[in-house]
Every structure is written in C-alpha cells, then in structure tokens.
Amino acid sequence: MTDTPSHSSSQTSSQTSSHLKTTAAAYDAFADVYAELDRDDIDAPSVDRAVLAAFAELARISGPGPVAELGCGPGPVTAHLRKLGLDVFGIDLSPVMIDIARKRHPELRFEVGSMDALDLADGSLSGVVSWYSVIHAPADDVRRYLAEFRRVLAPGGHLVLAFFESEGEPLTAFDHKVTTAYRWPVDGMAALACDAGFTEVGRMLRDPGEGERFRRGHLLMRAGG
C-alpha cells in the first residue's frame, strides 16, 4: 500500500501559488455551507454516477495501486468510490474541508495536500479522480496539475476529470459561489491532458440539471507508458 500524503500547513503553504492560497482560504471560510449543498450528494440518481462507475471499473483492472481523489472537499465522491469497491483516499488543499471529511467518513483517509506537489511516489496510483477540482485554476496551472497527475499514475492507470463546460467557447471565467472559476471547452481540456501524457478513453457531456447554470464535461483518460 502506498502511503498517503502528509503535509504540514507550512509545507503546503510553501508549495502553493498565490491563487491556490486564495482558493484554500475561500474554501476554508465557505466549508460548512459548501458541505451541505445538494450538488455534493453524489448518491442521488445522476448520469455522473455512470461516469464514476466506468472509472471505477477501469481503475480496478489497471493494477493493484490505490486511487486518490484530488480536491476531495468534504469527501462525498471519495466515499462513493469506496462503495464501488476501490481502495481510495482523499486529498484537499483546505484543512477545514479535510476536517469535515474526516468527521463524516471516519473509515476513510483524508489528508491536506496540494495538487501541484503531491507527496506520492511516481507511478504509485492506479487511478486519479479530479471532480471539479481544477475549475479555479488558470490554464497554465491546469497544465501543471495534469503533469503531476500523470507522474503519480502508473502506466495504464486512469484519470477522470469533471469540469464546467464552455459549450464551444474559449476558456471563460465565471462567478462561482466560493471564488472565481473557469469553464473549459471539452476539446481544450482533452488536448491539455493529451499533452501531459494521457490518451482519451471517452467523454460525456450533460446539460444543466435543476438549479445548475452550466453544462458539465467529463473526460476519462488513460496514462501512457
């Protein structure tokens, strides 16, 4: 079993860019409200669950390594993946979010850490889940995240990316409830992942549900090697 990451606050702070510090502080302040939002209830019937089920099946056959949800927030997706039979743990930049996740899901492991500098060995994971966790990052930072995701994935391991889709428009900023976020063209996000060493396995777009503003994009990718 690969050890999960363990960052002190000072280590995490030294590794994060200014926008990451801003994002962490915003989620710390909004954590209690965010954790109660209905959209975080992944157990509700949704086509999103089909994407996670497909990812879980691929991750199980990728190899013996664990799966990491990066940017796990209060942990609903991590817990759902455990129900799907995965050896999974969660990482988030927000210490307050991690505290909530640990209280809600004491049977699972959650650690504070930064997606751009993971305390994980090269090739140690069979799967990575990025469920709306890169939405606050400008394009150059998304490239860095994807390179780090590729580093920690074993060859043949799988990545699932979920994000707000821009419906064919260029990268577009919008007023997210917590802090500024970005909508991505699905082809643009797929191209960045391919540049980082991934091959596309499949994609799913869905229209906004009740109370949602934007179309959602989902990409399943396989690490080369």
C-alpha positions as CSV (number, residue, x, y, z in Angstrom):
1,M,0.0,0.0,0.0
2,T,1.4,3.4,-0.9
3,D,1.5,5.9,1.9
4,T,-1.0,8.7,1.6
5,P,0.5,12.3,1.7
6,S,1.0,14.1,4.9
7,H,1.7,17.9,4.6
8,S,2.1,20.3,7.5
9,S,0.5,23.7,7.0
10,S,3.9,25.3,6.4
11,Q,4.9,22.7,3.8
12,T,1.6,23.1,1.9
13,S,1.9,26.9,2.0
14,S,5.4,26.9,0.6
15,Q,4.3,24.8,-2.3
16,T,1.3,26.7,-3.4
17,S,0.9,29.6,-5.7
18,S,-0.9,32.8,-4.8
19,H,-4.2,31.6,-6.4
20,L,-4.0,28.3,-4.6
21,K,-3.7,30.1,-1.3
22,T,-6.6,32.3,-2.2
23,T,-8.7,29.3,-3.2
24,A,-7.8,27.4,0.1
25,A,-8.8,30.4,2.2
26,A,-12.1,30.8,0.3
27,Y,-13.0,27.1,0.8
28,D,-12.0,27.2,4.5
29,A,-14.4,30.2,5.0
30,F,-17.2,28.6,3.0
31,A,-16.6,25.0,4.0
32,D,-19.7,24.4,6.3
33,V,-22.1,25.9,3.7
34,Y,-20.4,24.1,0.8
35,A,-20.5,20.7,2.5
36,E,-24.3,21.0,2.8
37,L,-25.0,21.8,-0.9
38,D,-27.3,19.3,-2.6
39,R,-25.0,19.1,-5.6
40,D,-22.4,17.3,-3.4
41,D,-24.7,14.4,-2.9
42,I,-23.3,12.0,-5.4
43,D,-25.5,9.2,-4.2
44,A,-28.5,10.9,-5.8
45,P,-29.5,9.4,-9.2
46,S,-27.4,11.1,-11.9
47,V,-25.6,10.3,-15.1
48,D,-22.5,11.5,-13.2
49,R,-22.6,8.2,-11.3
50,A,-22.3,6.3,-14.6
51,V,-19.0,8.1,-15.3
52,L,-17.7,7.2,-11.8
53,A,-18.8,3.6,-12.2
54,A,-16.9,3.4,-15.6
55,F,-13.8,4.9,-14.0
56,A,-14.0,2.5,-11.0
57,E,-14.2,-0.5,-13.4
58,L,-11.2,0.7,-15.3
59,A,-9.2,1.5,-12.1
60,R,-9.8,-2.0,-10.7
61,I,-8.3,-3.6,-13.8
62,S,-5.4,-1.0,-14.1
63,G,-3.4,-2.5,-11.3
64,P,-3.1,-3.0,-7.6
65,G,-2.4,0.6,-6.6
66,P,-4.8,2.8,-4.7
67,V,-7.0,5.6,-6.1
68,A,-6.7,9.2,-5.0
69,E,-9.4,11.8,-5.2
70,L,-7.6,15.1,-5.6
71,G,-9.5,18.1,-4.4
72,C,-11.9,15.9,-2.4
73,G,-13.7,18.6,-0.4
74,P,-15.9,17.1,2.3
75,G,-15.5,13.6,0.8
76,P,-18.8,12.5,-0.8
77,V,-17.1,11.3,-4.1
78,T,-14.3,9.5,-2.1
79,A,-17.0,7.7,-0.1
80,H,-18.9,6.8,-3.2
81,L,-15.8,5.4,-4.8
82,R,-15.2,3.3,-1.7
83,K,-18.8,1.9,-2.1
84,L,-17.8,0.9,-5.7
85,G,-15.0,-1.2,-4.3
86,L,-12.0,1.0,-4.7
87,D,-9.1,1.4,-2.3
88,V,-9.4,5.2,-2.2
89,F,-8.2,8.2,-0.2
90,G,-8.8,11.9,-0.5
91,I,-6.6,15.0,-0.6
92,D,-7.6,18.6,-0.4
93,L,-5.9,22.0,0.0
94,S,-8.4,23.2,2.6
95,P,-7.7,22.0,6.1
96,V,-11.3,22.8,7.1
97,M,-12.7,20.7,4.3
98,I,-10.4,17.8,5.4
99,D,-11.6,18.1,9.0
100,I,-15.2,17.8,7.7
101,A,-14.4,14.8,5.5
102,R,-12.7,13.0,8.4
103,K,-15.7,13.6,10.7
104,R,-18.2,12.5,8.1
105,H,-16.2,9.5,6.8
106,P,-14.0,8.3,9.7
107,E,-13.4,5.0,8.0
108,L,-11.6,6.7,5.1
109,R,-8.3,8.5,4.9
110,F,-8.1,12.2,4.1
111,E,-5.0,14.4,4.0
112,V,-4.2,18.1,3.4
113,G,-2.1,18.5,0.3
114,S,-1.6,20.4,-2.9
115,M,-2.4,19.0,-6.4
116,D,0.7,20.6,-7.9
117,A,3.1,18.9,-5.5
118,L,1.7,15.6,-4.3
119,D,3.6,13.6,-1.6
120,L,3.3,10.4,-3.6
121,A,5.8,8.2,-5.4
122,D,6.0,8.2,-9.2
123,G,3.6,5.6,-10.6
124,S,2.1,4.7,-7.3
125,L,-1.6,5.1,-8.2
126,S,-4.0,3.1,-10.4
127,G,-6.4,5.9,-10.6
128,V,-6.9,9.7,-10.0
129,V,-10.2,11.5,-9.7
130,S,-10.4,15.2,-10.3
131,W,-14.0,16.0,-9.7
132,Y,-14.4,19.8,-10.4
133,S,-11.1,20.3,-8.6
134,V,-9.2,22.2,-11.3
135,I,-12.0,24.6,-12.0
136,H,-10.4,27.5,-10.1
137,A,-7.1,27.2,-11.9
138,P,-5.9,29.2,-14.9
139,A,-4.7,27.3,-17.9
140,D,-1.0,27.2,-17.0
141,D,-1.8,25.8,-13.6
142,V,-4.1,23.1,-15.1
143,R,-1.2,22.0,-17.2
144,R,0.9,21.7,-14.1
145,Y,-1.8,19.7,-12.3
146,L,-2.2,17.3,-15.2
147,A,1.6,16.7,-15.3
148,E,1.5,15.9,-11.6
149,F,-1.5,13.6,-12.1
150,R,0.5,11.8,-14.8
151,R,3.6,11.5,-12.6
152,V,1.7,9.7,-9.8
153,L,-0.2,7.4,-12.1
154,A,1.2,4.0,-13.1
155,P,1.3,3.4,-16.9
156,G,-2.1,2.3,-17.9
157,G,-3.7,4.0,-14.9
158,H,-6.8,6.1,-15.3
159,L,-7.9,9.7,-14.7
160,V,-11.4,11.1,-14.6
161,L,-11.8,14.8,-15.0
162,A,-15.1,16.7,-14.3
163,F,-15.5,20.4,-15.0
164,F,-17.9,23.1,-16.2
165,E,-18.0,23.0,-20.0
166,S,-18.0,26.3,-22.0
167,E,-20.2,25.0,-24.9
168,G,-17.6,25.6,-27.6
169,E,-16.5,29.0,-26.3
170,P,-12.9,29.7,-25.2
171,L,-11.8,29.4,-21.5
172,T,-14.4,31.5,-19.7
173,A,-14.3,32.9,-16.1
174,F,-17.4,32.9,-14.0
175,D,-18.6,33.9,-10.6
176,H,-18.5,30.6,-8.7
177,K,-20.1,30.6,-5.2
178,V,-16.7,30.3,-3.5
179,T,-14.2,32.1,-5.7
180,T,-13.5,32.7,-9.4
181,A,-13.8,29.6,-11.6
182,Y,-13.4,28.7,-15.2
183,R,-15.5,26.9,-17.8
184,W,-13.5,24.8,-20.3
185,P,-14.2,23.7,-23.9
186,V,-14.1,19.9,-23.7
187,D,-11.7,19.6,-26.7
188,G,-9.4,22.1,-25.0
189,M,-9.3,20.2,-21.7
190,A,-8.8,16.9,-23.6
191,A,-5.9,18.4,-25.6
192,L,-4.2,19.6,-22.4
193,A,-4.5,16.1,-20.9
194,C,-3.1,14.5,-24.0
195,D,-0.1,16.9,-23.9
196,A,0.5,15.7,-20.4
197,G,0.8,12.1,-21.5
198,F,-2.8,10.9,-21.4
199,T,-4.9,9.2,-24.1
200,E,-8.6,9.8,-24.2
201,V,-10.8,6.8,-23.4
202,G,-14.2,8.5,-23.5
203,R,-16.1,11.7,-22.7
204,M,-19.6,12.6,-21.5
205,L,-21.4,16.0,-21.7
206,R,-24.6,16.6,-19.9
207,D,-27.0,19.6,-19.8
208,P,-27.5,21.6,-16.6
209,G,-29.8,20.0,-14.0
210,E,-32.3,21.8,-11.8
211,G,-30.5,24.7,-10.1
212,E,-27.4,24.4,-12.3
213,R,-26.2,27.0,-14.7
214,F,-23.8,25.3,-17.0
215,R,-23.3,22.2,-19.0
216,R,-20.9,19.6,-17.4
217,G,-17.9,18.0,-19.1
218,H,-16.4,14.6,-18.1
219,L,-13.3,13.0,-19.5
220,L,-11.9,9.5,-19.0
221,M,-8.2,9.4,-19.7
222,R,-5.5,6.6,-19.6
223,A,-1.9,7.3,-18.7
224,G,0.6,6.3,-21.4
225,G,3.8,4.5,-20.8
